Amino acid sequence: MSEENAVMKTEKKELAEQNSFASGGNLEILQDALGGGECTGLTFRFDRIKIPSGGSLAFEVPGDEEETEMAKTITAIIAFHHPAFGYYATKFQGGSNPPDCGSFDGIHGTGNPGGLCRACPYNKFGSGGNKSKACKNRHMLYLVREGEIFPVVISLPTGSLKSFTDYVKHQLTKGRKLSNIVTQISLEKATNDEGIVYSKAKFKFVRVLNDDEKKFIGEMTGLIRNYADSLTVGDMTDEEASAEEPPFVDTETGEVIKPLK
């Protein structure tokens, strides 16, 4: 091997290590933020990436000093995900009030009316008018971006659940866990049966993690899972529970979009 090729190989290796998902830093920082340590007395919430309304094709991504940046794609590891159901007894008027009833497992609701979600009349299509549900079925994705240890969250609206479900199913058929692969998320325009244009998330496989990355993300996923397990309905924001979600029917097939189980 020539000296020039050796240098190029070394530089390529160093670049790969620098950009590795295992190079985010010491996980003790995240553990302290979620469980005390130097951050005792402080309450941390993960930043949120917003899916825009009206068919826009760019995400709203938190930037430095509370500034918002626009991004057409998000490349990250989906370290963990879970449902986020929310029901408001009266029409949402804005603000940060929690829903009257909510669920972070899509099975048991907490609040009024509470109980089993599958048996709840507010979790039936048509209960919210125009084929929608009075209880909004969203899904939270915890994303780990390259070189970072603090996850960011995307709250998927109902209209994006079918594409997410299809993506999860396809990866499982390949023997891949979401937390062991890099995923690219982008947006596309869609139109519901009432002619309303909205933004729908779509997902693309990028690559499988290397062994070091899998170990790093495995440890991080445990911390994220503990964080998610500690959530209550009071932690649910209007983004997760009360946003207007017009799409409930696949316009190409006529199939009613069902919530992720």
Rosetta blueprint (number, residue, H / E / L):
1 M L
2 S L
3 E H
4 E H
5 N H
6 A H
7 V H
8 M H
9 K H
10 T H
11 E H
12 K H
13 K H
14 E H
15 L H
16 A H
17 E H
18 Q H
19 N L
20 S L
21 F L
22 A L
23 S L
24 G L
25 G L
26 N L
27 L H
28 E H
29 I H
30 L H
31 Q H
32 D H
33 A H
34 L H
35 G H
36 G L
37 G H
38 E H
39 C H
40 T L
41 G L
42 L L
43 T L
44 F L
45 R L
46 F L
47 D E
48 R E
49 I E
50 K E
51 I L
52 P L
53 S L
54 G L
55 G L
56 S L
57 L L
58 A L
59 F E
60 E E
61 V E
62 P E
63 G L
64 D H
65 E H
66 E H
67 E L
68 T E
69 E E
70 M E
71 A E
72 K L
73 T E
74 I E
75 T E
76 A E
77 I E
78 I E
79 A E
80 F E
81 H E
82 H E
83 P E
84 A E
85 F E
86 G E
87 Y E
88 Y L
89 A L
90 T L
91 K L
92 F L
93 Q L
94 G L
95 G L
96 S L
97 N L
98 P L
99 P L
100 D L
101 C E
102 G E
103 S E
104 F L
105 D L
106 G L
107 I L
108 H E
109 G E
110 T E
111 G E
112 N L
113 P L
114 G L
115 G E
116 L E
117 C H
118 R H
119 A H
120 C L
121 P H
122 Y H
123 N H
124 K L
125 F L
126 G L
127 S L
128 G L
129 G L
130 N L
131 K L
132 S L
133 K L
134 A L
135 C E
136 K E
137 N E
138 R E
139 H E
140 M E
141 L E
142 Y E
143 L E
144 V E
145 R E
146 E L
147 G L
148 E L
149 I L
150 F L
151 P L
152 V E
153 V E
154 I E
155 S E
156 L E
157 P L
158 T H
159 G H
160 S H
161 L H
162 K H
163 S H
164 F H
165 T H
166 D H
167 Y H
168 V H
169 K H
170 H H
171 Q H
172 L H
173 T H
174 K L
175 G L
176 R L
177 K L
178 L H
179 S H
180 N H
181 I E
182 V E
183 T E
184 Q E
185 I E
186 S E
187 L E
188 E E
189 K E
190 A E
191 T E
192 N L
193 D L
194 E L
195 G L
196 I L
197 V E
198 Y E
199 S E
200 K E
201 A E
202 K E
203 F E
204 K E
205 F E
206 V E
207 R E
208 V E
209 L L
210 N L
211 D H
212 D H
213 E H
214 K H
215 K H
216 F H
217 I H
218 G H
219 E H
220 M H
221 T H
222 G H
223 L H
224 I H
225 R H
226 N H
227 Y H
228 A H
229 D H
230 S L
231 L L
232 T L
233 V H
234 G H
235 D H
236 M L
237 T L
238 D H
239 E H
240 E H
241 A H
242 S L
243 A L
244 E L
245 E L
246 P L
247 P L
248 F L
249 V E
250 D L
251 T L
252 E L
253 T L
254 G L
255 E L
256 V E
257 I L
258 K L
259 P L
260 L L
261 K L
